[in-house]
Amino acid sequence: MNFSAWSIRNPVPALLLFALLTFLGISSFRSLGIQNFPDIELPTITIAATYEGVAPAQMETEVARKIEDQVASLGGIEHITTTLTDGSASIKVAFNIDKNAEVALNEVRNAIDTVRADLPAAMRDPVVSKVTTSGSAILTYALRSARLDEEALSWFVDNDVAKAMLAVKGVGKVARIGGVNREVQVDLDSARLAALGVTAGDVSNLLRQVQQDASGGRGDIGSGIQSVRTLAAVGSVADIAALEIPLAGGRSVRLGDVARVRDGVAERSSITLLDGQPVVSFEVTRIRGASEVAVADAVRKAVAQLQAKHPQVLIEEAFNTVAPVQDNFDGSMELLYEGAFLAILVVWWFLRDWRATLVSAAALPLSIIPTFAAMYFFDFSLNTLTLLALALVVGILVDDAIVEIENIVRHLRMGKTPVEAATEAADEIGLAVIATTFTLVAVFLPTAFMGGVPGKFFKQFGITAAVSVLASLLVARLLTPMMAAYFLKPHGAQEADSRLMTRFLAAASWCLHHRKTTALAAIVFFVGSLALLPLLPTGFVPAADRAQTKVSIELQPGSTLDETRAIAAQARRLLEQMPEVTRVFSAIGRSSGGNDGPFAGSASSDVRKATLNVSLVSRHERAKQSAVEAEIRKRMAVLPGARISVGAGQTGENLKLVLAGEDPEALRLASQSITSELRTLKGIGNVTSGASLQRPEIHITPDFARAADLGVTAAAMAGVIRVATAGDYDANLPKLNLAQRQVPIRVRLDEALRQDLDAVRQLRVPANKGSVPLDTVADVRLGSGPAQIDRLDRQRNVTIDVELGSRDLGAVVAEANALPALKGLPPGISRPPSGDAERMAELFGSFGSAMLIGVLCIYVVLVLLFHDFLQPATILAALPLSVGGAFFALLVTHNSFSMPSVIGLLMLMGIVTKNSILLVEYAVMARREHGMARFEALIDACHKRAKPILMTTIAMVAGMAPIALGIGAEPSFRSPMAIAVIGGLLTSTVLSLLVIPVVFTYVDDLLLLLKRVGRRLQRANR
């Protein structure tokens, strides 16, 4: 059925269809979320195990190894990554990408239930969870108040702010940073305790037993039933001090007589500052699938309402990651408009007919707007990849309409009426338009079904591009001919060929008469193109310029919070001297769990680390971000005794080298030598090793014989030391019940004890007869141990981070691999693939498969449409002709061969076949329907199709030009893609117009030869 002719005869259904699609598209567009990149649910399960006060080495032996061994028996695991710090084990189990996350969660949970009996009884039950939030925090706020002290302000965040923020749709997590936690501190007098013969642990346990509410029992008094409650919890600090604590032998003592009881704050583990001013902060993280921009807008409204209700508190936005996302969206929409305008301008320039231009221009919105409806149906978002797909296909979308309208105008110039011209031209060009569209779909769709992380990542790109191209086919077959039939006016006589057309036809004729020379030149061009590939630097994803960066500071183990604060302040002052820096938000000693709220657990904090979030001026007002970061590194070099790393931690900024092995000492030595050699590489930033530094420790070694004589156990010693110096486990602490919260009561000896090793030696430990000093049963001395232990796949590992600076990943990887230390790793030390280098290899492998599948799909589509197995090979001959232009354009513009340029090559495969299809389809038709000889048919095809080919090429180049030039949105990801497409398109257009007719003749000769061979075989069989 000829849909175009039917649409011309019955215009109403087509108009109603596109009115409906437009309505659905506009409605869907308003409902689509705006994100940076698509949310990908990676099946990664997290196990958090807490065993307070336990050193990393002990956590490894008693907790981590047992859990890892049990979990490793599950199927489909890619990696098990473990981080062990003081009292904390964080184990991440990464499954194969296609594993269902809920199934993985249940399997890991069952494995933990199985191994729980083998874990220490004193530790909390491990928490098994899958991540429901997406990425890092989107907004960070800072609070200050002249009327509230720091503790009150911290509680305001934990209570009022957290409730208000979690009520906002799309918010997954609210975490306080900085501030302090209220705590009732019971500082015991060691001399009085010794006189009474009790320990700090005894007092803590007795206090918990005395001061608590308990329920249980039943009463039947009167005619009713009553439940029984024991109400022994007190309501104030004075009441706690007045409590009588029962002792052994029928004695008791008032708590206030043996301790100083005060309402205070817990030991500070973090500080936040905004431009040097102390603040209490909180950060908001969205749930997976929620729009970053929509959630940020809703949070800002909720914060404004909170500010209005609490004028005594100043709430200020300190840092956000949403502004780059919004800028990206705004810039992408501008690129769409600019590309569309330039493409339409090209149509007008060639046709010089405003009516024909308007008909072509209608194809753009009517192809893009229905795509939004499909995106909504597939639950996509407006992110970098979907917007990129739309921006890149702008030039393609107008192509089909250009081909249709140019052919119609050509028929009009033959003297036909608009209806006749539209009907005949649409029928003539129909097969070519369908073939070109389906070849593009055959290229785009395989990217949506690639395996691994790239497949999940590019699903939205491939489907969005394919849907928009199919929508353009619908416009070209139903709407463009119908609009042309009723809107265009009759044209004058056919214009004479231009000088350019005459020269082109002469060149095409020369190539057809000198086939061998032309074919040889094409082969030489292709070989030369491949020779350019080694000259191109390789990378994974170009680092983005988001006008934001981070400075991470790490001091030596044993450093105090005040020392870290001093170094961070020094770093901030150096940053504030730079004109590119607008604001610095400092988080000093923040916990690795990202929450400093009450009961968050002090074990996860690291007071020797600090992070400075740096906001920069717009990229239009300064040098590239990589240059600014290089300057920051120079300035930070003066900081004494600190490991510094600069960069926001985005993809494309770092090279990660991982070493794994069972021998910690061999691993340490290997990492040291590799780190030293890596620092000799030119042009890179800082090189930081994750090899654990030794932290100072106090080691207590029991004298087993003496301890056995006195009846002292190692557990008793450890318990006494723990409670005396830090208090009991958080879960065991007695609590003060208030109206809205529970305040922990921490019982321990005076803080001065921790500063005197002799005082620690004199601590009393329970024995057979009363108590004895610790140093009578144990040796107490200073020692050291690892501050952190990292493990990968049940082996210890060290991660070395190399900041790429302005260099490309591939070049740095190649130089690193050539280093002697990496070439000759010691026995027992391996180097598992990881980070961007691993992803880059996976990406190129996936895209290689996608390209191969794409070529096969194009061939299949062409065979089905042309009913011929050989002529589609002519069309595919355009592919090698495009490669040289793409590589040359990337080389000249100093872009790397990375993810965006690979996507550009993939797009190029579909685009360049369009030109060949237009030529070959007309040549086949001219021979079949008009009985032309081969040479005349090819020259006529060049004559009739050169103009639409040139128009579509220039329209596509014009549509992508703003992206290639970096106008509007941040160009690091988009620009290489557009540059590759434009370079390949220009060379393939020029060469295919001359080379494809020659290839057609060779294929035709082969076809004739096969026919002759077939006839001879038939005769022989007779």
Secondary structure, DSSP 4 states (H G I P E B T S, - for coil): --HHHHHHH-HHHHHHHHHHHHHHHHHHHHH--B-SS------EEEEEEE-TT--HHHHIIIIIHHHHHHHTTSSSEEEEEEEEETTEEEEEEEEPTTS-HHHHHHHHHHHHHHHGGGS-TTSPPPEEEE--B-SS-SEEEEEE-SSS-HHHHHHHIIIIIHHHHHTSTTEEEEEEES---EEEEEEE-HHHHHHHT--HHHHHHHHHHHS-EEEEEEE--TTS-EEEEEE----SHHHHHTPEEE-GGG-EEEHHHHEEEEEEEPPP--EEEETTEEEEEEEEEEBTTS-HHHHHHHHHHHHHHHHHH-TTSEEEEEEESSHHHHHHHHHHHHHHHHHHHHHHHHHHHHH--HHHHHHHHTHHHHHHHHHHHHHHHTT--B-HHHHHHHHHHHHHHHHHHHHHHHHHHHHHTTT--HHHHHHHHHHHHHHHHHHHHHHHHHHHHHHHT-SHHHHHHHHHHHHHHHHHHHHHHHIIIIIHHHHHHHH-----SPPPPPHHHHHHHHHHHHHHHSHHHHHHHHHHHHHHHHHHGGGS-B-SSPPP--SEEEEEEEEPTT--HHHHHHHHHHHHHHHHTSTTEEEEEEEES--TTS--STTS-GGG--TTEEEEEEEE--GGGSS-HHHHHHHHHHHHTTSTTEEEEES---TTSEEEEEEEES-HHHHHHHHHHHHHHHTTSTT---EEE-PPPEEEEEEEEE-HHHHHHHT--HHHHHHHHHHHHT-S-GGGS-EEE-SS-EEEEEEEE-GGGGG-HHHHHT-EEE-SSSEEEGGGTEEEEEEEEES-EEEETTEEEEEEEEE-TTS-HHHHHHHHHTSHHHHTPPTT-B----HHHHHHHHHHHHHHHHHHHHHHHHHHHHHHHHT-SSHHHHHHTHHHHHHHHHHHHHHHTT--BSHHHHHHHHHHHHHHHHHHHHHHHHHHHHHHHS---HHHHHHHHHHHHHHHHHHHHHHHHHHHHHHHTT-SS--TTHHHHHHHHHHHHHHHHHHHHHHHHHHHHHHHHHHHHHHHHHHHHHHHH-
